[in-house]
């Protein structure tokens, strides 16, 4: 059947060409040793299964194809979960670059906003402090030496609340910090470390969830391998 239909054979081999070594990737995942990039490769490979299945069904149910079709395991839910969780090209090592997609974990998204500067958070702190003090010219800024600060002109010094702590004196102005601003600064400074720790947790959870489906993944790997061999034999049979 595969020899007799070179067009379907070509489409099947093209679909199979995008499927990596499912058995190896699944085994590493189940053992907790797969990298983020290998996890994504597993998801991308499984995402090719519908194209392989469509080509297989187009060939009919001759011989062993009926057996393979009856046992077919597309693992679509696993593919969808991996692809929805990981970025398109995750790093080999957690922490090198972002591995988890935005929107997957709210806590991670907050940390990334902090890492990128948190302009919205700074604007919110500034608005709150302006309302609290009544100083409309109050501004929140940052420099490498003193970190985050609240700058108030000398003309408004009489409006400064008791919890403001002087950090720097300028000509015509003073810079202060508050407990809330110091807490925010600490969160920003530790954001990168916390991002890596949270991503590591999420990757571990993904490995555990995918690894728990090892029997389904092994069945899918065996069936894909059988089709790959049959398609290759058919190609050689026609050519030689």
N, C-alpha and C positions, 0 to 999 in steps of 0.2 A: 504493500500500500504506500509506503513512504518512497520507494524507488519510483513508483508509477506517477507520483504527483510532485514534480520538481519545484513548482511554485509554492505549494504548502510546505514542502521540505525546507525551502529557503527561508520562509517566514518563521518556521519553527526554530531553525538554527540561529536566526537573527535574534529571536526572543531569548533563546538559551544563552546566547553570547553575553547577555547582560547579567546573567546569574552567576554570582561568585560561588566559591566552595561552601555551600550551605552547611554541610556536615561539620567542617572545621570551625566555621563561624559560630554555629549553634553550640558546639561542644565547649568552645572557649567562653561563651556567654554563660552556659550552665555551670562552668567551673569558676565563674566570677573573675575571669582573666581578660575579657575582651576590652579593648580600648573604645573610647567614644566613636572613633572613625570606623572600627570594625563593626560596632553595633549598627551604625548607619548603613554600612555596606550590606549587612544582613537585611535591614529593612528595605533598602533599594532593590536587593535581589528578590526578595519576596514580592515586591511590587510588580515584578516582571511576570509573576506566575499566571495572571489572567491571560496575557498574550500567548504564553506557552500553551495554556489550556485550550484557548480558542483554536490555535493551529492543530493541536492534537485531535480535537473534536471534529475538525474539518476533514480529517483523514478517515473518519468512520471508526468502526470497532473491529477491525481485522486483527485476528490473533491476539497477541499480548496487549495490544492497545486497549482492548476491552477491560482487561484486568487492571491496567494502569488507571484508566478513566474511572473505574469503580472505586479505587482506593485514593483518588486524587485528593490532596490536602493543600488548598491554596494559602492557608495561614493569613488571610487578608486582614484580620483583626490585629494580628501581631505587626504586620507591615504598617498599618495605619497608625498604630500607637507609637512605633519607633519614629516614623517620619514626622508625626505631630509633635514629638518631644524634642528631637535633635535638630540642630541647624543643618543646612545642606552639606556643608563640609566641616564637620567638627574636628577638633585637634586630636592627635594621638594621645596626648597627656592632658588631663584635667588641669586647668589653670593657665595653659598657654594662650588660649583664646576662648571666647564663649562657645559652649557646647550645647546649651539648652536654649530652645527658642524663647523669644519674648512671649509673654502671655501664658506660659505653662505654669509658672509658680509666682504668685503675687509678691512673696517675700523677696525672691530673687530680683524681680523687676524693680522693687523699691531700692535695693542695694545698688543695682546698676545705675539708677537715677542719681543716687548719692555719688557714685564713682565718677559719673560724667559731669559733676559740678552742682547738680541739684538747683538749677536756676529757679524753678518753680517754688522749691522749698525756701530758698533765700527770700524770694519775693513775698512769700507768705509770712515769714518771720518779720520782715520789714514792715509789712502792713499791720501786723499785730502790735508791734512796738510803737508804731506811729499813733495808732488808736489809743494804746495804753498811756502813752506819755503826753499826747497832744502836740508832739513836735512833728510838723509836716515835712520838715527838711531832713529828718533823720534818715540815714541810709546805712545799709549793711554792706560791708565790703570784705575783701580778702587780700592778703599779701603773704609772701612766702616766709617772712620773718615772724610776723605776729599772728598769722592765721586769720580766722574770721573775727570781725569786729563790728561795733556799732559806732558810727561817727556822728557827733553832735557838735554844733557850733557853740562857741563860748556864750553867745547871746541867749542860748537856751539851757545853760547849765543849771539854772534854778529849777528846771522841770525834770531833772534826772532822778529816776526812782532810786530807792535805797539799795536795791539788789544789783545795781550797775557797778562793775569793778573796772577801775581805770587801767588801761593797757598801754596807751601811748598818748603823748602830748604833741600837738601840732600847733603851728601858728594859726590862731583863730579858731581852733577846734580841739576836741578831745575824742579819743577812741576808747570804747568800753567793751566789756564782755558781760554776758549774763549766764547764769547756770544753764538756761535752755540753749543758748548759742554754743556754749562749751560742750554740751551733750551732743548737739548736732555735729560739731567739728570732730568729736571723737568717732561718731558714726561714719563720717566721711573718710577719716584716716584709716579706719579698720574695714572699710567696705570691700576692698579688693580681697583681703584675707577671708572675709565672710562669704563673698561670692564664690571663691574656690571651694570653701567648705560645703556650702549649700549645693553647688553643682555636683560635688563628689557624692553627697547624699542622694541626689536625684538620679545620678548615673547608676549608683548601687541599687536603687529601687527599680530602675529600668532593667538592669541585668537580672535581678531576682525575678521580676515578672516574666520577662522573656525566657529566662532559663527554666522556669517552671513548666514551660510548654515544650520541653526538649523532645518528648516522644512524637509530638506532631511535627516538629521541625525535622527530626530524623526521618520520619516517613516521607515528608516532602522532599528531602534531600535524596532519598533512595529512588523515588519515582522520577525526579528530574534527571538523576544520573542514568537511569535506564533509558529514558527518552533520548538523552544526549548520545548514548552509545548506539542506539538504534538509528538515529538520524545520521550519525557519522558513518556507520556501516552502510547505510543506504547511499550516501554520497559516494563512498569508495566503490560500492558495487556498480553504480551507474558509470562512474568515471573510468574504472579499470575493466 
